[in-house]
Amino acid sequence: MEQITLALAKGRPASSTIKLLEETGEHFSELHEDSRKLVFYNEDKTIKVIFVKALDVPTYVEKGAADIGIVGKDNILESQADVYELLDLKIGKCMFAVAGKPGQKVDSNQKLTIATKYPNVAKKHFKKKGQDIETVKLNGSVELAPLIGLSDFIVDIVETGSTLKENGLVVLEEMDYISTRLIVNKASFATKSAEVQNFINQLKSAME
Ligand code: PRP
């Protein structure tokens, strides 16, 4: 068996993903969400796990630095990476939404300013509606932008809705359903098909 490299997203969904990995029966010494270590192996070294920033996971997989990635659909959509998406792990469930102040109208003839961590996703959504927008790329605390006049609206992920609520914002338009997905490098899918399929089967059994 050839070794496969698996890129895991750091941050919010890491703990559920690590739990699911452990349920496959593979044991990765020292792998936990707060670890500062970035590379881990299972006991027989058939799987190498690398821990990377969520938005970088699709890039690692597209470029072949990782054979497989486990990451949120939000980051897959934003990265626009050319990879195969083969499994919905049904964890980290949330949605993309346009949010703003209650009663605000999203449709307008005026150019709208949208603050977001996901400018590609926002541009695609508004382009489909024929609405002209300008994006302001932020790296977090996006809900602040409409409150202080940095943007008209935000495009962000909404999970429990509590961040919006606590900042007096509401969902104005629901967008895509998001969850953690398994993605595969296109070349690895051909050259390491047995290893990739074996790993997917292990994960599927763990999910059941
Ligand atoms: C995400 C997202 C929202 C929040 C939504 O931010 O950008 O702010 O979670 O979750 P909720 O609906 O359960 O409140 P994250 O926690 O990743 O922090 P950030 O603002 O630093 O990006």
Boltz pocket constraint, residues with backbone or C-beta under 6 A from the ligand:
constraints:
  - pocket:
      binder: B
      contacts: [[A, 12], [A, 139], [A, 140], [A, 141], [A, 142], [A, 143], [A, 156], [A, 157], [A, 158], [A, 159], [A, 160], [A, 161], [A, 162], [A, 163], [A, 164]]
      max_distance: 6.0
